[in-house]
Amino acid sequence: MEHLKPFTSSDLKSLLNKRSKESKFGEHISILSDYSNIYEQLINLDVNYVIFGIKEDVGVFANYGHTGTSRAWDAVIKSLLNMQSNAYTHPKKVLILGHLEFDTYQSKINELDPHIKKDITKARKLVSKIDQSVAFLVSQIVSAGKIPIIIGGGHNNAFGAIKGTALALKKPINAVNFDAHHDFRAEEGRHSGNGFSYAFAEGFLKQYFVFGLHENYTSEKIFNTLKKIKEVAFTTFESIAIRKEVKFKAELQRALDHMSTTKFGLEIDCDAIQDIPSSAMTPSGFSVNQTRQFVHYFGSQEHVGYLHICEAAPTVMNETQVGKLISHLITDFIRAHETV
């Protein structure tokens, strides 16, 4: 398919650092030999998880954000492949598919000015095209009975993940979003801040829970809007971590109850994690360990449909840190779901 850059054996060889008397994660994963029909290939493979990256900053740019999210996939794949293979990491259940690459779109936004309304409109049209690629690939994976693990890019890609899953299942799904922001903004053209509102309006998203909303960066109008929509619920970071009005574990359960017993997507926005390089990096947020607990909790649920980790924006100086963090989250998710 267009925009998909397959992960090949030569890619694996170039990234894998073998060590004597050790067995690395990347030595035991699967890759496809034929990409002409991804669905047919996947349906016949004994894997449970299909990991792919998204290399784009377009959605973040279209939301007036700080770019850099296109670099996350490269940081993660290096780290993930070189983790240990053992009884806890389950690499034989994993297929690395490759990544979606949007070089032409990336080049176009480099020529655009975010202060010019027409340029923002152009960027938002490009996001809609990215939506199509993400939704199609996710639908192929879910239709084959596998769980997509989607890494990189902006939170605009939640729309494609939700739509692709819903199309494959032929019914709307739910979503729980670990995020400092609601991403339920107006339908003003696609960008990283309205993936969930678009998915809801178009009938692909049914129940939606935002976990860890930051009170200082959510308008009164949005709070009122979210409270009026019965399908939407939220908890704030301050109520959990600062005022301690509610307990972290209790809010996990409340979010799960809101999901009911319907298939749901698990969304992790790195903006919610304290001091992690992201498009909207925060000095006050959930810890890495709390994030891992969140992923473990929802990963262990029978009805989880996919894992999407987005908005990380590593630089050369911190790409190893970001790569290790997201690799931890990926293996936490797999480990938790393998116990279901």
Summary of the structure (lengths in Angstrom):
residues: 340
radius of gyration: 18.7
end to end distance: 32.6
largest distance: 59.3
contacts: 1268
relative contact order: 0.15
helix: 46%
strand: 19%
